[in-house]
Amino acid sequence: MSTEPTPRWRVSTRSGNGGNTCVEVADNLVDRVLVRDSTDRDGGTLAFAPAAWRAFVELAKRG
């Protein structure tokens, strides 16, 4: 029986400092990256394949 690790959440470095625009990311899982709104942690979580998340981050860095 395999035990999956608990998501390790961190606030995105691109989130605003006002506290109302924070995105949290858990990228320590093997098969997916989780994303949620830190101001509404029970409001739902998006899941992405790691390759899709990396592609998104690269495009976001380019503007």
Secondary structure, DSSP 4 states (H G I P E B T S, - for coil): ---PPPP--EE-TTS-TTSSS-EEEE--SSS-EEEEETT-TTS--EEE-HHHHHHHHHHHHH-
